[in-house]
Amino acid sequence: MPVALFVDEAHDLHHKTLTGLKRLMEVIRDSGGRLSIVLAGHPKLRNDLKSPTMEEIGFRTITMSLEASQGILRDYAK
């Protein structure tokens, strides 16, 4: 069964925590499970994930802005 972990204020997470979350996803995947992690935070988070020190995690992320997704969100929030 797939599981999603939502993290609010993710822009305040230490880079080692983000690396640990990536490792957690790998361990769960290796045991046959599925874990998705949704990071919600300020635009600073997007910039942090693009930095050279975070590229390992940044390459595995999909970013989206709530402002840009208003039409899409209407399909889910009824």
Biopython code that builds the backbone (N, CA, C, O; Angstrom):
import numpy as np
from Bio.PDB.StructureBuilder import StructureBuilder

atoms = [
    (1, "MET", "N", (0.836, -1.160, 0.000)),
    (1, "MET", "CA", (0.000, 0.000, 0.000)),
    (1, "MET", "C", (0.893, 1.239, 0.000)),
    (1, "MET", "O", (1.776, 1.363, 0.848)),
    (2, "PRO", "N", (0.670, 2.164, -0.950)),
    (2, "PRO", "CA", (1.477, 3.390, -0.981)),
    (2, "PRO", "C", (1.151, 4.297, 0.206)),
    (2, "PRO", "O", (0.006, 4.362, 0.653)),
    (3, "VAL", "N", (2.154, 4.985, 0.700)),
    (3, "VAL", "CA", (2.005, 5.898, 1.831)),
    (3, "VAL", "C", (2.579, 7.250, 1.421)),
    (3, "VAL", "O", (3.586, 7.322, 0.717)),
    (4, "ALA", "N", (1.925, 8.322, 1.873)),
    (4, "ALA", "CA", (2.435, 9.681, 1.626)),
    (4, "ALA", "C", (2.712, 10.350, 2.966)),
    (4, "ALA", "O", (1.898, 10.285, 3.887)),
    (5, "LEU", "N", (3.852, 10.981, 3.057)),
    (5, "LEU", "CA", (4.248, 11.735, 4.235)),
    (5, "LEU", "C", (4.265, 13.212, 3.841)),
    (5, "LEU", "O", (4.980, 13.605, 2.919)),
    (6, "PHE", "N", (3.481, 14.022, 4.538)),
    (6, "PHE", "CA", (3.420, 15.454, 4.263)),
    (6, "PHE", "C", (4.241, 16.195, 5.311)),
    (6, "PHE", "O", (4.076, 15.971, 6.511)),
    (7, "VAL", "N", (5.126, 17.079, 4.854)),
    (7, "VAL", "CA", (5.970, 17.858, 5.747)),
    (7, "VAL", "C", (5.710, 19.338, 5.468)),
    (7, "VAL", "O", (6.048, 19.843, 4.398)),
    (8, "ASP", "N", (5.108, 20.026, 6.438)),
    (8, "ASP", "CA", (4.879, 21.460, 6.320)),
    (8, "ASP", "C", (6.104, 22.195, 6.859)),
    (8, "ASP", "O", (6.858, 21.651, 7.666)),
    (9, "GLU", "N", (6.294, 23.412, 6.417)),
    (9, "GLU", "CA", (7.445, 24.230, 6.830)),
    (9, "GLU", "C", (8.759, 23.537, 6.455)),
    (9, "GLU", "O", (9.754, 23.645, 7.172)),
    (10, "ALA", "N", (8.749, 22.830, 5.334)),
    (10, "ALA", "CA", (9.924, 22.055, 4.921)),
    (10, "ALA", "C", (11.127, 22.932, 4.603)),
    (10, "ALA", "O", (12.256, 22.441, 4.582)),
    (11, "HIS", "N", (10.910, 24.206, 4.360)),
    (11, "HIS", "CA", (12.041, 25.111, 4.108)),
    (11, "HIS", "C", (12.928, 25.244, 5.345)),
    (11, "HIS", "O", (14.078, 25.670, 5.237)),
    (12, "ASP", "N", (12.407, 24.884, 6.516)),
    (12, "ASP", "CA", (13.193, 24.946, 7.750)),
    (12, "ASP", "C", (13.954, 23.655, 8.052)),
    (12, "ASP", "O", (14.698, 23.598, 9.031)),
    (13, "LEU", "N", (13.781, 22.618, 7.226)),
    (13, "LEU", "CA", (14.472, 21.346, 7.473)),
    (13, "LEU", "C", (15.958, 21.470, 7.169)),
    (13, "LEU", "O", (16.355, 22.137, 6.213)),
    (14, "HIS", "N", (16.761, 20.832, 7.978)),
    (14, "HIS", "CA", (18.206, 20.766, 7.750)),
    (14, "HIS", "C", (18.457, 19.849, 6.553)),
    (14, "HIS", "O", (17.701, 18.904, 6.327)),
    (15, "HIS", "N", (19.502, 20.118, 5.795)),
    (15, "HIS", "CA", (19.774, 19.298, 4.615)),
    (15, "HIS", "C", (20.018, 17.832, 4.978)),
    (15, "HIS", "O", (19.741, 16.949, 4.166)),
    (16, "LYS", "N", (20.527, 17.560, 6.169)),
    (16, "LYS", "CA", (20.724, 16.163, 6.578)),
    (16, "LYS", "C", (19.386, 15.462, 6.806)),
    (16, "LYS", "O", (19.273, 14.253, 6.600)),
    (17, "THR", "N", (18.383, 16.211, 7.227)),
    (17, "THR", "CA", (17.040, 15.630, 7.382)),
    (17, "THR", "C", (16.475, 15.258, 6.025)),
    (17, "THR", "O", (15.882, 14.190, 5.870)),
    (18, "LEU", "N", (16.652, 16.129, 5.040)),
    (18, "LEU", "CA", (16.183, 15.823, 3.686)),
    (18, "LEU", "C", (16.895, 14.597, 3.123)),
    (18, "LEU", "O", (16.280, 13.757, 2.466)),
    (19, "THR", "N", (18.179, 14.505, 3.383)),
    (19, "THR", "CA", (18.934, 13.329, 2.943)),
    (19, "THR", "C", (18.419, 12.073, 3.647)),
    (19, "THR", "O", (18.323, 11.011, 3.032)),
    (20, "GLY", "N", (18.089, 12.190, 4.925)),
    (20, "GLY", "CA", (17.529, 11.060, 5.668)),
    (20, "GLY", "C", (16.184, 10.631, 5.130)),
    (20, "GLY", "O", (15.889, 9.437, 5.085)),
    (21, "LEU", "N", (15.362, 11.582, 4.722)),
    (21, "LEU", "CA", (14.062, 11.246, 4.128)),
    (21, "LEU", "C", (14.249, 10.509, 2.804)),
    (21, "LEU", "O", (13.517, 9.568, 2.497)),
    (22, "LYS", "N", (15.231, 10.946, 2.029)),
    (22, "LYS", "CA", (15.519, 10.246, 0.763)),
    (22, "LYS", "C", (15.939, 8.809, 1.041)),
    (22, "LYS", "O", (15.512, 7.880, 0.355)),
    (23, "ARG", "N", (16.769, 8.642, 2.042)),
    (23, "ARG", "CA", (17.232, 7.294, 2.413)),
    (23, "ARG", "C", (16.067, 6.426, 2.897)),
    (23, "ARG", "O", (15.998, 5.239, 2.578)),
    (24, "LEU", "N", (15.157, 7.020, 3.664)),
    (24, "LEU", "CA", (13.975, 6.301, 4.122)),
    (24, "LEU", "C", (13.155, 5.803, 2.935)),
    (24, "LEU", "O", (12.688, 4.664, 2.932)),
    (25, "MET", "N", (12.981, 6.660, 1.925)),
    (25, "MET", "CA", (12.256, 6.240, 0.724)),
    (25, "MET", "C", (12.948, 5.053, 0.051)),
    (25, "MET", "O", (12.285, 4.119, -0.400)),
    (26, "GLU", "N", (14.276, 5.092, -0.015)),
    (26, "GLU", "CA", (15.031, 4.006, -0.647)),
    (26, "GLU", "C", (14.881, 2.696, 0.119)),
    (26, "GLU", "O", (14.713, 1.638, -0.487)),
    (27, "VAL", "N", (14.942, 2.763, 1.452)),
    (27, "VAL", "CA", (14.802, 1.555, 2.274)),
    (27, "VAL", "C", (13.416, 0.944, 2.083)),
    (27, "VAL", "O", (13.279, -0.272, 1.944)),
    (28, "ILE", "N", (12.407, 1.781, 2.077)),
    (28, "ILE", "CA", (11.035, 1.280, 1.892)),
    (28, "ILE", "C", (10.870, 0.701, 0.496)),
    (28, "ILE", "O", (10.243, -0.345, 0.329)),
    (29, "ARG", "N", (11.432, 1.374, -0.515)),
    (29, "ARG", "CA", (11.351, 0.865, -1.885)),
    (29, "ARG", "C", (12.056, -0.485, -2.002)),
    (29, "ARG", "O", (11.548, -1.396, -2.657)),
    (30, "ASP", "N", (13.212, -0.615, -1.376)),
    (30, "ASP", "CA", (13.976, -1.862, -1.445)),
    (30, "ASP", "C", (13.250, -3.027, -0.777)),
    (30, "ASP", "O", (13.507, -4.187, -1.099)),
    (31, "SER", "N", (12.348, -2.721, 0.151)),
    (31, "SER", "CA", (11.586, -3.783, 0.808)),
    (31, "SER", "C", (10.225, -4.001, 0.141)),
    (31, "SER", "O", (9.380, -4.729, 0.662)),
    (32, "GLY", "N", (10.022, -3.362, -1.015)),
    (32, "GLY", "CA", (8.796, -3.602, -1.783)),
    (32, "GLY", "C", (7.673, -2.619, -1.508)),
    (32, "GLY", "O", (6.576, -2.783, -2.042)),
    (33, "GLY", "N", (7.912, -1.610, -0.697)),
    (33, "GLY", "CA", (6.880, -0.628, -0.392)),
    (33, "GLY", "C", (7.016, 0.621, -1.238)),
    (33, "GLY", "O", (7.909, 0.739, -2.078)),
    (34, "ARG", "N", (6.102, 1.555, -0.993)),
    (34, "ARG", "CA", (6.145, 2.837, -1.704)),
    (34, "ARG", "C", (5.867, 3.964, -0.733)),
    (34, "ARG", "O", (4.884, 3.931, 0.007)),
    (35, "LEU", "N", (6.734, 4.958, -0.739)),
    (35, "LEU", "CA", (6.575, 6.131, 0.093)),
    (35, "LEU", "C", (6.797, 7.368, -0.766)),
    (35, "LEU", "O", (7.820, 7.493, -1.439)),
    (36, "SER", "N", (5.839, 8.270, -0.736)),
    (36, "SER", "CA", (5.993, 9.573, -1.379)),
    (36, "SER", "C", (6.062, 10.614, -0.279)),
    (36, "SER", "O", (5.354, 10.521, 0.724)),
    (37, "ILE", "N", (6.909, 11.595, -0.471)),
    (37, "ILE", "CA", (7.055, 12.661, 0.515)),
    (37, "ILE", "C", (6.705, 13.980, -0.153)),
    (37, "ILE", "O", (7.264, 14.331, -1.192)),
    (38, "VAL", "N", (5.776, 14.705, 0.453)),
    (38, "VAL", "CA", (5.345, 16.005, -0.052)),
    (38, "VAL", "C", (5.916, 17.062, 0.885)),
    (38, "VAL", "O", (5.584, 17.106, 2.070)),
    (39, "LEU", "N", (6.772, 17.904, 0.342)),
    (39, "LEU", "CA", (7.388, 18.976, 1.114)),
    (39, "LEU", "C", (6.683, 20.279, 0.790)),
    (39, "LEU", "O", (6.659, 20.704, -0.365)),
    (40, "ALA", "N", (6.115, 20.909, 1.789)),
    (40, "ALA", "CA", (5.450, 22.200, 1.600)),
    (40, "ALA", "C", (6.266, 23.261, 2.310)),
    (40, "ALA", "O", (6.625, 23.107, 3.477)),
    (41, "GLY", "N", (6.557, 24.338, 1.597)),
    (41, "GLY", "CA", (7.348, 25.387, 2.209)),
    (41, "GLY", "C", (7.408, 26.630, 1.346)),
    (41, "GLY", "O", (6.775, 26.712, 0.294)),
    (42, "HIS", "N", (8.171, 27.583, 1.806)),
    (42, "HIS", "CA", (8.360, 28.847, 1.108)),
    (42, "HIS", "C", (9.134, 28.606, -0.189)),
    (42, "HIS", "O", (9.757, 27.557, -0.350)),
    (43, "PRO", "N", (9.100, 29.570, -1.113)),
    (43, "PRO", "CA", (9.881, 29.438, -2.353)),
    (43, "PRO", "C", (11.368, 29.181, -2.097)),
    (43, "PRO", "O", (12.062, 28.654, -2.966)),
    (44, "LYS", "N", (11.851, 29.545, -0.927)),
    (44, "LYS", "CA", (13.247, 29.273, -0.558)),
    (44, "LYS", "C", (13.562, 27.778, -0.690)),
    (44, "LYS", "O", (14.682, 27.406, -1.038)),
    (45, "LEU", "N", (12.584, 26.937, -0.414)),
    (45, "LEU", "CA", (12.793, 25.484, -0.503)),
    (45, "LEU", "C", (13.179, 25.080, -1.920)),
    (45, "LEU", "O", (14.096, 24.281, -2.111)),
    (46, "ARG", "N", (12.494, 25.621, -2.900)),
    (46, "ARG", "CA", (12.806, 25.304, -4.301)),
    (46, "ARG", "C", (14.249, 25.699, -4.613)),
    (46, "ARG", "O", (14.985, 24.935, -5.239)),
    (47, "ASN", "N", (14.649, 26.887, -4.178)),
    (47, "ASN", "CA", (16.018, 27.346, -4.421)),
    (47, "ASN", "C", (17.027, 26.452, -3.708)),
    (47, "ASN", "O", (18.068, 26.112, -4.270)),
    (48, "ASP", "N", (16.720, 26.075, -2.480)),
    (48, "ASP", "CA", (17.625, 25.193, -1.731)),
    (48, "ASP", "C", (17.807, 23.853, -2.437)),
    (48, "ASP", "O", (18.918, 23.325, -2.490)),
    (49, "LEU", "N", (16.735, 23.308, -2.975)),
    (49, "LEU", "CA", (16.810, 22.003, -3.646)),
    (49, "LEU", "C", (17.589, 22.077, -4.951)),
    (49, "LEU", "O", (18.056, 21.055, -5.452)),
    (50, "LYS", "N", (17.733, 23.269, -5.503)),
    (50, "LYS", "CA", (18.498, 23.440, -6.740)),
    (50, "LYS", "C", (19.983, 23.691, -6.473)),
    (50, "LYS", "O", (20.790, 23.690, -7.402)),
    (51, "SER", "N", (20.341, 23.903, -5.216)),
    (51, "SER", "CA", (21.734, 24.210, -4.900)),
    (51, "SER", "C", (22.617, 22.979, -5.128)),
    (51, "SER", "O", (22.137, 21.849, -5.037)),
    (52, "PRO", "N", (23.895, 23.191, -5.421)),
    (52, "PRO", "CA", (24.799, 22.057, -5.676)),
    (52, "PRO", "C", (24.873, 21.060, -4.514)),
    (52, "PRO", "O", (25.045, 19.863, -4.741)),
    (53, "THR", "N", (24.746, 21.541, -3.283)),
    (53, "THR", "CA", (24.843, 20.621, -2.148)),
    (53, "THR", "C", (23.609, 19.733, -2.012)),
    (53, "THR", "O", (23.663, 18.693, -1.356)),
    (54, "MET", "N", (22.498, 20.134, -2.627)),
    (54, "MET", "CA", (21.252, 19.363, -2.522)),
    (54, "MET", "C", (20.864, 18.704, -3.847)),
    (54, "MET", "O", (19.751, 18.193, -3.972)),
    (55, "GLU", "N", (21.753, 18.705, -4.830)),
    (55, "GLU", "CA", (21.385, 18.213, -6.148)),
    (55, "GLU", "C", (20.930, 16.748, -6.136)),
    (55, "GLU", "O", (20.088, 16.355, -6.944)),
    (56, "GLU", "N", (21.474, 15.954, -5.239)),
    (56, "GLU", "CA", (21.080, 14.542, -5.146)),
    (56, "GLU", "C", (19.590, 14.410, -4.849)),
    (56, "GLU", "O", (18.932, 13.508, -5.367)),
    (57, "ILE", "N", (19.063, 15.289, -4.032)),
    (57, "ILE", "CA", (17.645, 15.276, -3.699)),
    (57, "ILE", "C", (16.855, 16.089, -4.719)),
    (57, "ILE", "O", (15.768, 15.684, -5.132)),
    (58, "GLY", "N", (17.395, 17.225, -5.121)),
    (58, "GLY", "CA", (16.709, 18.097, -6.068)),
    (58, "GLY", "C", (16.376, 17.416, -7.380)),
    (58, "GLY", "O", (15.330, 17.698, -7.965)),
    (59, "PHE", "N", (17.235, 16.524, -7.862)),
    (59, "PHE", "CA", (16.984, 15.810, -9.110)),
    (59, "PHE", "C", (15.814, 14.836, -8.987)),
    (59, "PHE", "O", (15.239, 14.424, -9.994)),
    (60, "ARG", "N", (15.467, 14.473, -7.767)),
    (60, "ARG", "CA", (14.390, 13.503, -7.539)),
    (60, "ARG", "C", (13.077, 14.177, -7.143)),
    (60, "ARG", "O", (12.137, 13.503, -6.721)),
    (61, "THR", "N", (13.008, 15.496, -7.278)),
    (61, "THR", "CA", (11.819, 16.210, -6.846)),
    (61, "THR", "C", (11.069, 16.819, -8.015)),
    (61, "THR", "O", (11.635, 17.103, -9.070)),
    (62, "ILE", "N", (9.799, 17.006, -7.794)),
    (62, "ILE", "CA", (8.949, 17.757, -8.709)),
    (62, "ILE", "C", (8.434, 18.932, -7.901)),
    (62, "ILE", "O", (7.834, 18.744, -6.842)),
    (63, "THR", "N", (8.661, 20.140, -8.389)),
    (63, "THR", "CA", (8.205, 21.307, -7.653)),
    (63, "THR", "C", (7.021, 21.937, -8.365)),
    (63, "THR", "O", (6.913, 21.914, -9.591)),
    (64, "MET", "N", (6.146, 22.494, -7.561)),
    (64, "MET", "CA", (5.025, 23.219, -8.136)),
    (64, "MET", "C", (4.616, 24.335, -7.196)),
    (64, "MET", "O", (4.754, 24.231, -5.977)),
    (65, "SER", "N", (4.119, 25.388, -7.782)),
    (65, "SER", "CA", (3.664, 26.540, -7.029)),
    (65, "SER", "C", (2.159, 26.441, -6.853)),
    (65, "SER", "O", (1.444, 26.066, -7.783)),
    (66, "LEU", "N", (1.680, 26.771, -5.677)),
    (66, "LEU", "CA", (0.230, 26.741, -5.465)),
    (66, "LEU", "C", (-0.483, 27.740, -6.357)),
    (66, "LEU", "O", (-1.592, 27.474, -6.820)),
    (67, "GLU", "N", (0.135, 28.883, -6.604)),
    (67, "GLU", "CA", (-0.483, 29.870, -7.480)),
    (67, "GLU", "C", (-0.648, 29.315, -8.892)),
    (67, "GLU", "O", (-1.672, 29.544, -9.536)),
    (68, "ALA", "N", (0.347, 28.596, -9.366)),
    (68, "ALA", "CA", (0.306, 28.059, -10.729)),
    (68, "ALA", "C", (-0.619, 26.859, -10.851)),
    (68, "ALA", "O", (-0.955, 26.459, -11.966)),
    (69, "SER", "N", (-1.038, 26.276, -9.739)),
    (69, "SER", "CA", (-1.813, 25.039, -9.789)),
    (69, "SER", "C", (-3.282, 25.224, -9.423)),
    (69, "SER", "O", (-3.978, 24.233, -9.203)),
    (70, "GLN", "N", (-3.766, 26.437, -9.351)),
    (70, "GLN", "CA", (-5.142, 26.669, -8.908)),
    (70, "GLN", "C", (-6.158, 25.877, -9.730)),
    (70, "GLN", "O", (-7.079, 25.298, -9.155)),
    (71, "GLY", "N", (-6.023, 25.835, -11.025)),
    (71, "GLY", "CA", (-6.951, 25.067, -11.854)),
    (71, "GLY", "C", (-6.876, 23.582, -11.588)),
    (71, "GLY", "O", (-7.898, 22.895, -11.597)),
    (72, "ILE", "N", (-5.690, 23.083, -11.354)),
    (72, "ILE", "CA", (-5.491, 21.661, -11.078)),
    (72, "ILE", "C", (-6.078, 21.317, -9.712)),
    (72, "ILE", "O", (-6.712, 20.273, -9.559)),
    (73, "LEU", "N", (-5.876, 22.175, -8.730)),
    (73, "LEU", "CA", (-6.342, 21.883, -7.375)),
    (73, "LEU", "C", (-7.869, 21.814, -7.289)),
    (73, "LEU", "O", (-8.406, 21.115, -6.431)),
    (74, "ARG", "N", (-8.550, 22.509, -8.142)),
    (74, "ARG", "CA", (-10.023, 22.454, -8.119)),
    (74, "ARG", "C", (-10.541, 21.036, -8.363)),
    (74, "ARG", "O", (-11.600, 20.660, -7.860)),
    (75, "ASP", "N", (-9.789, 20.256, -9.134)),
    (75, "ASP", "CA", (-10.182, 18.870, -9.409)),
    (75, "ASP", "C", (-10.097, 17.997, -8.155)),
    (75, "ASP", "O", (-10.810, 16.999, -8.041)),
    (76, "TYR", "N", (-9.230, 18.371, -7.219)),
    (76, "TYR", "CA", (-9.014, 17.561, -6.018)),
    (76, "TYR", "C", (-9.748, 18.073, -4.797)),
    (76, "TYR", "O", (-10.122, 17.285, -3.928)),
    (77, "ALA", "N", (-9.961, 19.359, -4.712)),
    (77, "ALA", "CA", (-10.601, 19.961, -3.535)),
    (77, "ALA", "C", (-12.065, 20.268, -3.859)),
    (77, "ALA", "O", (-12.394, 21.345, -4.355)),
    (78, "LYS", "N", (-12.913, 19.322, -3.574)),
    (78, "LYS", "CA", (-14.350, 19.501, -3.842)),
    (78, "LYS", "C", (-15.137, 19.435, -2.575)),
    (78, "LYS", "O", (-16.361, 19.564, -2.600)),
]
sb = StructureBuilder()
sb.init_structure("model")
sb.init_model(0)
sb.init_chain("A")
sb.init_seg("    ")
for serial, (resi, resn, name, xyz) in enumerate(atoms, 1):
    if name == "N":
        sb.init_residue(resn, " ", resi, " ")
    sb.init_atom(name, np.array(xyz, "f"), 0.0, 1.0, " ", f" {name:<3s}", serial, name[0])
structure = sb.get_structure()
